[in-house]
Amino acid sequence: MALQLDDYILGESDELLMLDSSEDCSAAVLALTQQAKRSLDIFSHSLDRRVYNGQALYSAALKLATYSRYSQIRIILKDSTDAVKRGSRLVELSHRLSSRVLMRKPPLEYRDFAEEFVIADDVGLLRRKLATRYAGEFSFYEPLTCRQLKKFFDECWEKSAPDPDLRRLHL
């Protein structure tokens, strides 16, 4: 059964929901992206196609990235192999809106971090303790945990560099 998130509001609904499938994770990421107005930070191992590659997510990310001149999507991607080989709508969006959708590869010191998370507007959170499993937790209002993970994300972001495999080749 798919997650029903229509009644939840980013920044207000503080119920902690448990996720256990790729469909749940996909619905949660989509809901966070659709409601975000300022920022979306994603720490991902591979931008799993079942979670991050839907047309609805692409449209929501495009809307967020163009919502205001301050809107921004930052993605730290540990392994871009699958995204490059099979294609990724978020990578495509980063090529299209390169100043609003930024992607980087973490330095070696962060490569053993096993979690995957998404933070929306510094308050909404999807967190999977093991990126290889879909089990996780999700909330539209989790400011304390978001603050801790945002600090980690920002530190990693500052040390990260653009992934040369994700560059667009102009022919």
C-alpha angles and dihedrals in degrees: 000000000000121000113261108216104157095109096050122097126204110243094017114050105079100177112129110227125196120226125203109163142048088249091057092048092047092050091048094050090047093050092049092048094047092052099040116105103176116020148004120192118189126187105189138166097211111344090253107228092223090059108028108028107070122123090234091056091048090052093047091048091049090051092049094047091052097037094099138344088260097053115111141173118203122188127188107197118189098191120021096177097105094040090054097041099044099024130246129222091214091053088049089051091050089056091048096046102025095165094050104035109049127183129191140173117233121238120253093265090068098043094095094056101119100194131093122204145168123206120194121196089339092287111062117077141187112182131181114185090205116036089204091064131057095220110114149119132263137190137168090215119036104131099162096052090040090055091053094046092042089056089052091045093050092049090050092045092054091053095041127095135205112278108243090208090064096055116118114243113223111207 
